[in-house]
Amino acid sequence: MPTSSHLEPIVAEVTVPVEPAQAFVGFTAQMGEWWDPMLTPDPPTFSSIAIDPNGPVETVHDDDQRYTWGNVTTWDPLGHLVMDFWLGHDQAEPTRLDVRFTDEGTGTRVHLEHGGWADGSEQVRAKYTHWHDLLARYASHVS
């Protein structure tokens, strides 16, 4: 995995009105229900997202075609998900998606950082403008 350069991680955050374990399940097991199909390899056939806690993250399409775009490296249902991430860029140069779920008393703060950007990846990084929108879709789903 490339080491971080001068490029800051992309950060997005949302608070949802459920406990951390429920927020984690909503983010992981139910990702296919809130993910924007337009951010998949074949939007018209998108049906779900499959996440293996010990392996790949894939979009699943109607014909059971699967596109792998990540690999889980940390799976802690009590509050932390980390994956190598290459949706929309070269798998040989994965970035890192780090999501933390923190109890805020009346809900859960979901803090997402998309980092690990290699030197020279500014153009690729500039394509990742949808995290706030995706977290809004996620929050609507789990609320």
C-alpha positions in Angstrom: 0.0 0.0 0.0 1.4 3.4 -0.8 2.4 5.7 2.0 0.7 8.9 2.6 2.2 11.9 0.9 1.4 15.6 1.2 -2.1 14.8 0.1 -4.5 15.1 3.1 -7.2 12.4 3.5 -10.7 13.2 2.4 -12.8 13.4 5.6 -16.6 13.1 5.9 -18.6 12.7 9.0 -22.3 12.2 10.0 -24.1 11.5 13.2 -26.9 8.9 13.1 -29.6 8.2 15.8 -28.6 4.5 16.5 -26.1 2.8 18.6 -22.6 2.1 17.3 -23.2 -1.6 16.6 -26.4 -0.8 14.6 -24.5 2.0 12.7 -21.7 -0.5 11.8 -24.3 -3.0 10.5 -26.0 -0.3 8.5 -22.7 0.8 7.0 -21.4 -2.7 6.2 -24.1 -5.4 5.8 -26.6 -2.9 4.4 -24.2 -0.9 2.2 -25.9 -2.0 -1.0 -29.1 -0.5 0.2 -27.8 3.1 0.5 -24.8 3.1 -1.9 -25.4 5.2 -5.1 -25.6 2.8 -8.1 -24.1 5.6 -10.2 -20.9 5.0 -8.4 -20.6 1.4 -9.6 -19.1 -0.2 -12.7 -22.5 -0.9 -14.2 -25.3 1.2 -12.6 -28.3 -0.3 -14.5 -27.5 -3.8 -13.3 -26.3 -3.0 -9.7 -28.1 -5.1 -7.1 -26.0 -5.0 -3.9 -22.6 -4.9 -2.2 -21.0 -7.9 -0.6 -18.4 -7.4 2.2 -16.4 -10.3 3.5 -15.1 -9.3 7.0 -11.9 -11.2 6.2 -11.5 -10.3 2.5 -13.0 -8.6 -0.5 -15.6 -5.8 -0.9 -17.6 -6.2 -4.1 -20.5 -4.7 -6.0 -22.9 -7.4 -7.1 -24.9 -7.0 -10.3 -28.1 -8.7 -11.7 -26.2 -11.4 -13.6 -24.1 -12.2 -10.4 -21.2 -10.3 -12.0 -19.0 -9.1 -9.2 -16.5 -6.3 -9.2 -14.0 -6.3 -6.4 -13.0 -2.8 -5.3 -11.7 -3.3 -1.8 -10.3 -5.6 0.8 -11.1 -5.5 4.5 -8.1 -5.1 6.8 -9.9 -4.3 10.1 -13.3 -5.5 11.1 -14.5 -4.5 14.5 -18.3 -4.4 14.8 -18.0 -2.4 17.9 -16.6 0.6 16.1 -14.0 0.3 13.4 -13.8 -0.7 9.7 -10.7 -0.3 7.5 -10.2 -1.4 4.0 -7.8 -1.1 1.1 -9.8 0.7 -1.5 -9.5 1.0 -5.3 -13.0 1.7 -6.7 -12.3 4.0 -9.6 -8.5 3.6 -9.6 -5.7 1.1 -10.1 -5.8 -1.9 -7.7 -2.0 -1.9 -7.7 -2.2 1.5 -5.9 -5.0 1.1 -3.3 -5.9 3.9 -1.0 -7.2 3.4 2.5 -10.8 3.8 3.8 -10.9 4.1 7.6 -14.4 4.4 9.2 -14.9 4.8 13.0 -18.2 4.6 14.8 -18.2 6.5 18.1 -21.0 6.5 20.7 -22.2 10.1 21.2 -24.9 9.3 23.8 -27.9 10.1 21.6 -26.4 8.5 18.5 -23.3 7.5 16.8 -20.7 9.7 15.1 -19.5 8.1 11.9 -16.1 9.4 10.9 -14.8 8.4 7.4 -11.3 9.1 6.2 -10.2 8.2 2.7 -6.4 8.5 2.7 -3.2 6.8 1.8 -2.8 8.9 -1.4 0.4 8.3 -3.2 2.5 11.2 -4.6 1.2 12.1 -8.0 -2.4 10.9 -7.3 -3.9 14.4 -7.2 -6.1 13.8 -10.3 -7.4 10.5 -8.9 -8.1 12.0 -5.5 -10.0 14.9 -7.1 -12.6 12.4 -8.4 -13.7 11.4 -4.8 -16.2 14.2 -4.2 -19.1 12.0 -3.2 -18.3 10.9 0.4 -20.6 13.6 2.0 -23.5 12.6 -0.3 -22.9 8.9 0.4 -22.9 9.4 4.1 -26.1 11.5 3.8 -27.7 8.5 2.0 -26.4 6.2 4.7 -27.7 8.4 7.5 -31.2 8.5 5.8 -31.1 4.7 5.6 -30.2 4.0 9.2 -32.4 6.7 10.7 
